[in-house]
Amino acid sequence: MIIGLISDVHANVIALEAALEALEERGAEVVVCLGDLVGYGPSPNETIELLRDKGVHCTLGAADERVAYSFAGPAAPRKGVADDILEWTKSVLEPENLRFLQSLAVQQRLQTPLGWLRYFHGSHDNPSERLNLNRDPISLGRMLERHRCNILVAGSTHVPFYRHIGDNGLVLNPGSVGLSLNGEPGADYALLTITDSGLELEMDKVEYDFAAAAFEVLAWGLPAAVAEAVQHGRMTERLGSGPDGAP
């Protein structure tokens, strides 16, 4: 079984096209997206429609939740441009794509030859929380037990991370397709190959025309800070969706 894992597309359809093409070429049978389909980028409708057309299994992200539900929002006013972009996203989102966001579950699971794979955006019950995967192996093993899975996948940080637990346990974050923040522009993804005897993980980044993606951001009148982050793989100023200004 070959599973493609992506997250945090953030309405960057050019990056999404490149990531999905790479996963298809590498034989992914199932593609999972960990949410934040929208927010920051200029193509929310095109992004959702492509994910739907390709049959990608999606969960609800923090930005998706704030767009889809009027009651969802930050606990306190935030600095940065995130809220303004989400308001713009609401104004351009087609009704059928809004309904798609509203249909997404906070968490999902997938049966694999080695047991359950559980996936969500931030935490199992709140897209806006961030599950800390950078823990010691004993704590991570207990986390897998609590979530009743062998493989746990979360997004939100925009930085790839993984850790093997024992022989067949794994926690990972595939990074971000549309707004990678590990210091190198491109679309992050992970490829997980699972057989009855074990699993193999590959973390990768595919190049795409990030200059064109940045141009689209500016053409729609969205903040230059987003265009700069897309082109440089890091934030040059706070975008403002989290307590530290990070997405």
N, C-alpha and C positions, 0 to 999 in steps of 0.2 A: 504494500500500500504506500503510495507516494502522495504526501500532503504538502500543498503550498500554503505558507503562512504570511499574511501581510497585515499591516495596521496603519492607522493615522494617514489616510489618503488626503484628507483635507482639501477636497474639491480640486485637486491637481490631476486632471484627466490625462494629461500628456505623460506624467510619471506613471499613472495607473496602467495605461496602455503598454508601456515598456515593461513593467513588472509582470503583468499578466502574460505578455508574449514570451518573456523569459521562462516563466513557470510552465507554460504550455510546451515550449521547446524541450524542457527538462523532464517532461513526462508526468507532471502533477495530475493526479486523478481527481483530487478534491482541492479546492482553494477556500481557505478560511480568512475572513477579514475581521479584525478585532475592534472595529468601530472607528469613530471619528471620520466618517465618510465625508462630512462637510466641515466648513469653518476654514478661514484664512484664504483659501484658494478661490479662483474666479469661475469655476465650472461645476457648481453643485448638481445641476440637473444632468449634465452629461456624465458625471461621475456615477451617480446613482443608477442611471439607465444602463451604463456599461456593466456595472456590478450585477444588475438584475439580468441583463442579457446573457452574461457568462455563467449564471447560476452560482455565484459566489455566496458562501454561507457567511452572513454578517451578524455581528452583535451591535448593541447600542453603545455609542461612545458618548463622552461628556458633551462635546459640541453638538452631536446629533440630538441629545436629550434637550438641550437648551433651545434648539431650533424647533423641535417637534412638540414641546409641551410648554404652555405659557407659564406654568407654575415652577418650572425648573430655571434656576438662575444662581448666580454667586451669592454666598452668604453675606458678602460685604462688597462695596464698590471696589473696582480693581483698576489699577493703572494699566496703560497700554491700549492696544487697538482691538483686542479680541471681541469685546461686546459690540462695537460698532460694526465689525465684519459680520457677526452673527445676525444683527438686525438687517443688514443688507441681504444676507442669505435668505432670511425669511421673506423678504420683499420680492425675490426673483424665483423662489422655489415653486415648481409646478405642483398642483394639488395631489396628483398621483404619487409624486416623489415624497411629498410630506407624509402621505399615508404610509408609504413604504418605511420611512423612518419610525413612524408610530407603531409599526408592526414588529419591530425588532425587539428581541429578548435581551435582557441584560447579560445573561450567560447562556452558553450552550455546551453540549458535549458531543463527542464523536467516538464511536466504537472503533478500536483498532485491533490488530492481531495481538497486541501486548496489553490490552485493557483500555480503559476510558482515557480520552483526551478531553480535558475541560478547558474552555476558553472564554475570556471576557476582556473588556477594555481596561477598567481600573481595578475593581474588586468584584467579587462574585455577586454583590448586591447593590453596588453603587458605582456607576461609571466615572464619577468625579473623584473617587478615592484612588490612591495609588498603592498597589500591593508591593511591598518591599521584597524583591526576589534575591537581593544581595545579602543572604544570610548564611549561617553555617550549615553544613550538610544535615545535621541532626534536626535543626529547626525546619529545613526545607522538606525533609522526609515526613515530619509531622504535618506539615502543610498539605502534602500530597494525601496523607491519610485523612485529614479533615475534609478535603474536597473529593475524597473517594475516586482518585484517579492516579494513573501512572505518569501522565504528562500534563503539565499545567502551563498555559500560555496566556500572557497578559500584554497589553500595549501601554499607551499613554506617555511614556517617557521620551519617545522619539530617538532613543539610543539602543542599539542592539545589545543583547545580553543573553547568556545561557549558562546553565550549570547542570552537569550530570549528577544524578543521585543514585548510588548503587549501580546495579547492572543495567536496569531498564527504566529507571526513573529520570525525569527531565523537567526542568523549569526553564522557560525562555521568553524573551521579548524580541520580536523580529525587527524592531526599529520602526521607521516611518517611511512609507512610500512617497508621500507628497511634501514632507517637510523634515527631512533627515537632519539631525543635529549632532552627528558624531564627527564633524569637522571636514567632511568630504561630501560634495553634492552628489546626488544620485538617488535612486529609489531602492530602499532596503527591502529585502525579503528573506525568508528562510524556506528550506526544502527539507522535509522530514521523510525518510524512507524507513518503513517499519515492516519487519517480517516476524514470523513466529520465533526466530532465534535472536532478534535484537533490533536495534534502531541505529540509524545514521543520520546525523544532522549536518546540514551545510548552511552557513550564514553568508549571504552575498549581497552585493549592491550592483544594480544595472544602470548604465549610463542612459540618459535621455536628454532631450533638448531643453535643458533647464533655462537657457536664455529665452527661449520662446515662452516657457511657462511664466518666467518673470515678466516678460513683455505683456502677457495677458493680464497679469495682476495689475500692472500700471494702466493698461488700456481701459480696464473697468473702474479706474479711479480708486482702487484699493491701496492701502498704505505701502509706501516704498520699503518699509522694514520687512514686509513679507517677501517682496521680490529679492531683497538682499539675502535673506535667510535661505531662500530656495537656491540661489546661485552659489552661496559660500558654504552651505552645510552647517551653519551656526548662526546664532542671533547676534546682530550688531547692536540691537536695542530691544528693550522688553516688549513682548507682544501682549502680555498681560492676562493670560487665561488661568494661571496658577498663582499660588502665593509668592513664588519666586519670580514671576513674570514669564515662566516657561509655559509652553502649550500643555 
